[in-house]
Amino acid sequence: MDLFDKCRQFTKVEETKSLGLYPYFQPISSEQDTEVVINGKKVLMLGSNSYLGLTVHPKVKQAAIDATKKYGTGCAGSRFLNGSLDIHAELESQLADFVHKEEALLFSTGFQSNLGAIAGLVNKGEYVILDKSDHASIVDGTKLSYGEVKRFVHNDMKSLERVLASIDIDTPKMIVVDGVYSMDGDIANLKEIVKLKKRYNARLMVDDAHALGVIGKNGRGTADYFGLTDEVDIIMGTFSKSFASLGGFLAADSYVITYLRHFARSLIFSASITPASTAAVLASLEIMKNNQGLIDKLWDNTNRMRDGLHKMGYDTGTSCTPIIPVIIGDDEKVLLMRKMLFDRGVFVNPVVSPAVPKNKTLIRLSLMATHTFEQIDYALKQMYEVGKELNVI
């Protein structure tokens, strides 16, 4: 046996390409706006996580340019040693204030933020408890920790309570959930999770990658949305969605952040977030704090799209956010539907098994505040015509 045998035997990509249905790694040759250019063709983007459309905002782009002129293109080291800039500290302070926590800590990606928090905090003899729909970075964080892992059925509070009850009440434990789930588009049942957290003596971490800029006052996220900020021990966020950049952060009490500064390996052994990325987040945060209308428009767009899909007979599951899964339930139809929509000028994301169960394969739509009603109506027209042609509605 050779280590690379599995690579030679992996033929699914070529098979899918031969059918003209391979949907991944398509190079975009324009900025990430409501319309993008792929292979010289302009298409409507309904697969972006730039919920507020700030990747193309003039102030955000100018901030990145100015930071590059002042600090250069990179930091040439980790935060732990030579890679800490004054604007890193400024952003950490502003983020902590934004989510109403004592301190924040920057990471180079959102993925690394989750790795650092979970692997850094959960030790041998301790437990981390996950929702079965948690993001892959949360799952991988548990693999790097020395703790025990338990899972509960997605957003099922009886299942969570059974898991918590199976662990000695005095054993250290942390519940980790997404605030907004990236595939289902629904929101964690935070009120009930907090009740169980208190009853069973656990800590609680919320991954707000898809919630910041979307829910809560001025987009402050899930804890703010439910009025439970003081009850959530750690808030995690990414910069690659509403903040129009790249990176991530953790926010918590000062003593927790101090500990993670010295024990989060994904922080200590990674180069720090670039000056341009940092400045872009600072500019995006300023816009977010002072423009609630942008978030209101995001929700107007979301409601228009979801209502239109429901009228056609599409199943959008439990979604109640700008992430709208259109459940098809057949891998081949999902890939074919994606291609047919693309040919009609609409970019969507296909999600097939094993990423989701075979009967739950879906087209994932995501709305932006900068979409126009005309663009949404055009997309709905194409969804209707393609859905009818494929007999999915």
VMD Tcl script that draws the C-alpha trace (Angstrom):
set ca {
  {0.00 0.00 0.00}
  {1.15 3.52 -0.80}
  {0.13 6.64 1.11}
  {-1.05 8.24 -2.14}
  {-3.30 5.35 -3.19}
  {-6.31 7.17 -1.77}
  {-5.45 10.15 -3.98}
  {-5.28 8.03 -7.14}
  {-8.58 6.39 -6.27}
  {-10.34 9.74 -5.74}
  {-11.96 10.14 -9.16}
  {-15.15 11.96 -8.20}
  {-13.83 15.34 -9.35}
  {-12.96 14.21 -12.86}
  {-16.27 12.35 -13.15}
  {-18.21 15.46 -12.16}
  {-16.12 17.66 -14.48}
  {-16.81 15.30 -17.40}
  {-20.53 15.92 -16.86}
  {-19.97 19.68 -16.80}
  {-21.30 19.87 -13.23}
  {-18.18 20.57 -11.13}
  {-19.03 23.74 -9.16}
  {-15.98 24.48 -7.01}
  {-12.88 26.72 -7.15}
  {-14.25 28.97 -9.89}
  {-11.92 31.97 -10.30}
  {-13.65 35.33 -9.89}
  {-11.96 38.15 -11.80}
  {-13.72 41.11 -10.15}
  {-14.40 42.49 -6.71}
  {-16.86 40.62 -4.48}
  {-19.98 42.69 -5.16}
  {-23.63 41.86 -5.89}
  {-22.40 40.99 -9.39}
  {-19.10 39.27 -10.17}
  {-17.23 38.23 -13.30}
  {-16.48 34.52 -13.83}
  {-14.88 33.31 -17.08}
  {-15.60 36.70 -18.60}
  {-19.30 36.46 -17.74}
  {-21.10 38.78 -15.32}
  {-23.33 36.88 -12.90}
  {-25.52 37.82 -9.96}
  {-23.78 36.77 -6.72}
  {-26.11 34.94 -4.34}
  {-23.39 32.95 -2.59}
  {-21.38 35.59 -0.76}
  {-20.99 35.99 3.00}
  {-20.44 39.74 2.62}
  {-23.79 40.40 4.27}
  {-23.44 44.18 4.38}
  {-21.67 44.48 1.04}
  {-18.72 46.30 2.61}
  {-15.99 44.56 0.57}
  {-16.51 47.24 -2.08}
  {-17.20 50.20 0.22}
  {-14.86 53.11 -0.66}
  {-14.00 53.83 2.99}
  {-13.09 50.21 3.66}
  {-10.90 49.95 0.56}
  {-9.20 53.26 1.31}
  {-8.49 52.22 4.91}
  {-6.72 49.08 3.64}
  {-4.68 51.12 1.17}
  {-3.66 53.67 3.81}
  {-2.63 50.96 6.27}
  {-0.48 49.24 3.64}
  {1.26 52.53 2.90}
  {2.01 53.09 6.59}
  {2.80 49.56 7.85}
  {3.69 47.60 4.72}
  {2.03 44.42 3.49}
  {2.66 42.11 6.46}
  {3.84 41.88 10.06}
  {6.58 39.26 9.56}
  {5.89 37.49 12.83}
  {3.35 36.31 15.37}
  {1.49 38.51 17.82}
  {3.44 36.81 20.58}
  {6.78 38.22 19.41}
  {7.34 40.95 16.81}
  {3.98 40.92 15.02}
  {1.81 43.16 17.22}
  {0.87 46.56 15.77}
  {-0.80 49.47 17.49}
  {-3.79 49.06 15.17}
  {-4.14 45.45 16.38}
  {-4.55 46.76 19.91}
  {-6.94 49.47 18.69}
  {-9.13 46.93 16.91}
  {-9.15 44.60 19.92}
  {-10.30 47.45 22.13}
  {-13.05 48.49 19.73}
  {-14.30 44.93 19.23}
  {-14.46 44.31 22.97}
  {-16.48 47.50 23.37}
  {-18.73 46.55 20.45}
  {-19.72 43.14 21.87}
  {-19.65 44.41 25.48}
  {-16.83 42.21 26.78}
  {-13.77 43.22 28.81}
  {-11.16 42.28 26.20}
  {-10.75 40.83 22.72}
  {-7.95 38.93 21.00}
  {-7.23 38.88 17.25}
  {-6.43 35.76 15.25}
  {-5.33 35.45 11.63}
  {-8.51 33.60 10.62}
  {-11.85 32.74 12.17}
  {-10.92 29.06 11.89}
  {-7.84 29.69 14.04}
  {-9.95 31.59 16.58}
  {-12.03 28.49 17.25}
  {-8.98 26.23 17.30}
  {-7.27 28.53 19.79}
  {-10.23 28.86 22.13}
  {-11.21 25.20 22.34}
  {-7.77 23.58 22.23}
  {-6.41 26.25 24.53}
  {-9.10 25.95 27.20}
  {-10.33 22.34 27.27}
  {-7.87 19.98 28.93}
  {-7.73 16.29 29.83}
  {-10.61 15.30 32.08}
  {-12.74 18.23 30.89}
  {-15.59 18.30 28.38}
  {-16.60 20.27 25.31}
  {-20.22 19.90 24.19}
  {-21.17 20.63 20.58}
  {-24.31 21.09 18.54}
  {-24.18 18.51 15.73}
  {-24.45 21.36 13.19}
  {-21.48 23.32 14.58}
  {-18.92 24.61 12.09}
  {-15.99 22.40 11.08}
  {-13.52 24.73 12.82}
  {-15.27 24.03 16.13}
  {-15.11 20.30 15.50}
  {-11.43 20.52 14.59}
  {-10.75 22.55 17.72}
  {-12.03 19.64 19.78}
  {-9.68 17.28 17.93}
  {-6.72 19.41 19.01}
  {-7.83 19.57 22.64}
  {-7.22 16.82 25.19}
  {-10.79 16.98 26.45}
  {-13.75 14.67 25.96}
  {-16.28 15.58 23.25}
  {-20.04 15.11 23.43}
  {-22.66 16.21 20.90}
  {-26.34 17.02 21.03}
  {-29.01 17.04 18.31}
  {-29.16 20.36 16.49}
  {-30.93 23.00 18.57}
  {-32.62 20.25 20.61}
  {-32.64 21.32 24.25}
  {-33.76 17.94 25.58}
  {-30.81 16.36 23.84}
  {-28.46 19.00 25.29}
  {-29.83 18.44 28.78}
  {-29.32 14.68 28.49}
  {-25.67 15.28 27.56}
  {-25.12 17.75 30.39}
  {-26.82 15.44 32.92}
  {-24.44 12.62 31.93}
  {-21.43 14.64 33.15}
  {-20.62 15.20 36.81}
  {-21.80 18.70 37.72}
  {-18.40 19.61 39.16}
  {-16.44 18.52 36.07}
  {-15.27 21.50 33.98}
  {-17.26 21.73 30.75}
  {-17.97 24.18 27.91}
  {-20.90 24.30 25.50}
  {-19.96 25.62 22.05}
  {-22.64 26.64 19.53}
  {-22.95 28.70 16.38}
  {-25.05 31.81 16.87}
  {-26.36 31.59 13.31}
  {-25.84 28.22 11.62}
  {-24.07 28.49 8.28}
  {-26.09 25.81 6.45}
  {-29.45 25.78 8.22}
  {-29.67 29.58 8.51}
  {-31.35 29.30 11.91}
  {-30.40 30.82 15.26}
  {-29.20 29.01 18.38}
  {-31.84 28.68 21.10}
  {-29.69 30.81 23.36}
  {-32.26 31.50 26.07}
  {-32.69 27.80 26.82}
  {-28.99 27.05 26.39}
  {-28.18 29.69 29.02}
  {-30.70 28.15 31.42}
  {-29.08 24.73 31.00}
  {-25.61 26.20 31.24}
  {-26.46 27.61 34.66}
  {-28.27 24.49 35.86}
  {-25.37 22.19 34.99}
  {-22.44 24.46 35.86}
  {-21.03 24.88 32.34}
  {-19.35 27.65 30.39}
  {-20.73 28.87 27.05}
  {-19.00 29.95 23.85}
  {-20.90 31.32 20.83}
  {-19.43 31.39 17.32}
  {-20.92 34.55 15.82}
  {-19.27 34.33 12.41}
  {-22.63 34.61 10.61}
  {-24.39 36.71 13.26}
  {-22.19 39.81 13.54}
  {-23.51 42.50 11.24}
  {-26.75 40.54 10.89}
  {-28.61 40.31 14.22}
  {-28.52 42.32 17.44}
  {-28.31 46.10 17.79}
  {-26.13 47.42 14.96}
  {-25.17 43.82 14.26}
  {-23.71 43.02 17.68}
  {-24.60 39.36 17.34}
  {-26.55 36.59 19.00}
  {-25.96 37.39 22.66}
  {-27.06 40.99 22.13}
  {-30.06 39.82 20.08}
  {-31.33 37.82 23.06}
  {-30.16 40.30 25.71}
  {-27.83 37.67 27.16}
  {-24.38 39.15 26.65}
  {-23.40 38.75 30.31}
  {-24.38 35.07 30.20}
  {-22.20 34.17 27.19}
  {-18.65 33.60 28.40}
  {-16.83 33.76 25.05}
  {-17.94 35.43 21.82}
  {-16.08 34.47 18.66}
  {-16.28 36.36 15.39}
  {-14.79 36.33 11.92}
  {-13.82 39.20 9.64}
  {-14.50 37.44 6.33}
  {-18.26 38.01 6.43}
  {-19.80 41.34 7.48}
  {-16.42 42.86 8.32}
  {-15.25 42.55 4.69}
  {-11.75 41.36 5.49}
  {-9.88 38.31 6.80}
  {-9.19 37.20 10.37}
  {-11.07 36.51 13.57}
  {-11.33 37.30 17.26}
  {-12.37 36.06 20.68}
  {-13.93 38.33 23.30}
  {-14.30 37.43 26.97}
  {-13.34 38.47 30.51}
  {-9.80 39.83 30.78}
  {-8.41 36.86 32.68}
  {-9.65 34.46 29.98}
  {-8.07 36.52 27.19}
  {-4.80 36.78 29.12}
  {-4.72 33.00 29.46}
  {-5.44 32.47 25.76}
  {-2.70 34.91 24.76}
  {-0.26 32.45 26.31}
  {-1.91 29.09 25.58}
  {-3.70 29.42 22.20}
  {-1.23 27.73 19.85}
  {-3.05 28.94 16.73}
  {-2.27 32.48 17.90}
  {1.27 32.02 19.17}
  {2.54 30.03 16.19}
  {0.80 31.94 13.37}
  {1.73 35.22 11.71}
  {-0.50 38.08 12.77}
  {-3.36 39.59 10.78}
  {-2.10 41.97 8.07}
  {-2.26 45.77 8.42}
  {-4.66 46.06 5.47}
  {-7.01 43.43 6.92}
  {-6.95 45.11 10.32}
  {-7.70 48.56 8.94}
  {-10.51 47.20 6.77}
  {-12.18 45.74 9.86}
  {-11.82 49.02 11.75}
  {-13.48 50.88 8.87}
  {-16.24 48.26 8.54}
  {-16.91 48.36 12.26}
  {-17.29 52.13 12.15}
  {-19.80 51.88 9.30}
  {-21.71 49.11 11.09}
  {-22.00 51.09 14.32}
  {-23.33 54.16 12.55}
  {-25.58 52.71 9.85}
  {-28.41 50.56 11.18}
  {-30.15 51.22 7.87}
  {-27.69 48.90 6.13}
  {-28.75 46.01 8.36}
  {-32.43 46.92 7.90}
  {-31.94 46.71 4.10}
  {-30.29 43.30 4.51}
  {-33.44 42.09 6.26}
  {-35.76 43.66 3.68}
  {-33.85 41.75 0.99}
  {-33.89 38.55 3.03}
  {-37.64 38.68 3.58}
  {-38.33 39.41 -0.08}
  {-36.27 36.43 -1.19}
  {-37.64 34.00 1.41}
  {-41.26 35.03 0.84}
  {-40.82 34.62 -2.90}
  {-39.35 31.14 -2.52}
  {-42.14 30.06 -0.18}
  {-44.80 31.23 -2.65}
  {-43.21 28.98 -5.28}
  {-43.32 26.01 -2.92}
  {-39.64 25.72 -2.04}
  {-38.64 24.28 1.34}
  {-36.22 26.57 3.20}
  {-36.11 24.49 6.37}
  {-35.75 26.36 9.67}
  {-33.92 29.36 8.20}
  {-34.75 32.74 9.71}
  {-31.66 34.74 8.64}
  {-30.04 35.94 5.36}
  {-28.72 32.38 4.91}
  {-31.50 30.61 3.01}
  {-31.13 26.88 2.25}
  {-33.32 25.66 -0.60}
  {-33.69 21.97 0.16}
  {-33.70 19.76 -2.95}
  {-32.79 16.35 -1.54}
  {-30.87 14.95 -4.53}
  {-27.14 15.41 -5.21}
  {-27.40 15.30 -9.00}
  {-30.34 17.71 -9.13}
  {-28.54 20.15 -6.83}
  {-25.47 20.19 -9.10}
  {-27.61 20.45 -12.22}
  {-29.70 23.23 -10.70}
  {-26.55 25.14 -9.79}
  {-25.29 24.88 -13.38}
  {-28.62 25.89 -14.90}
  {-28.86 28.92 -12.65}
  {-25.28 29.89 -13.48}
  {-26.04 29.61 -17.19}
  {-28.91 32.05 -16.54}
  {-26.59 34.47 -14.74}
  {-27.14 33.52 -11.08}
  {-24.34 32.22 -8.83}
  {-25.47 29.99 -5.94}
  {-23.69 27.51 -3.69}
  {-24.53 23.79 -3.99}
  {-24.30 21.69 -0.80}
  {-24.28 17.95 -1.41}
  {-23.63 14.83 0.67}
  {-21.69 14.06 2.79}
  {-21.68 17.73 3.86}
  {-25.39 17.23 4.56}
  {-27.54 14.06 4.59}
  {-28.54 12.88 1.08}
  {-32.19 13.78 1.68}
  {-31.16 17.30 2.75}
  {-28.90 18.35 -0.15}
  {-29.54 21.98 -0.95}
  {-28.87 25.18 -2.82}
  {-27.55 27.75 -0.34}
  {-28.53 31.36 -1.00}
  {-27.18 34.28 0.99}
  {-28.39 37.85 0.77}
  {-26.47 41.12 0.92}
  {-27.67 44.54 2.01}
  {-26.51 45.92 -1.33}
  {-28.66 43.64 -3.47}
  {-31.45 45.53 -5.21}
  {-35.05 44.33 -5.31}
  {-34.66 44.08 -9.09}
  {-31.77 41.62 -8.64}
  {-33.74 39.57 -6.13}
  {-36.79 39.45 -8.41}
  {-34.58 38.35 -11.33}
  {-33.12 35.55 -9.18}
  {-36.59 34.46 -8.08}
  {-37.73 34.27 -11.71}
  {-34.79 32.01 -12.55}
  {-35.38 29.87 -9.45}
  {-38.98 29.39 -10.54}
  {-38.19 28.47 -14.13}
  {-35.33 26.11 -13.23}
  {-37.33 24.56 -10.39}
  {-40.23 23.83 -12.73}
  {-37.91 22.39 -15.39}
  {-36.32 20.04 -12.85}
  {-39.65 19.17 -11.17}
  {-38.47 20.28 -7.73}
  {-41.44 22.64 -7.28}
}
mol new
graphics top color blue
foreach p $ca { graphics top sphere $p radius 0.5 }
foreach p [lrange $ca 0 end-1] q [lrange $ca 1 end] { graphics top cylinder $p $q radius 0.2 }
display resetview
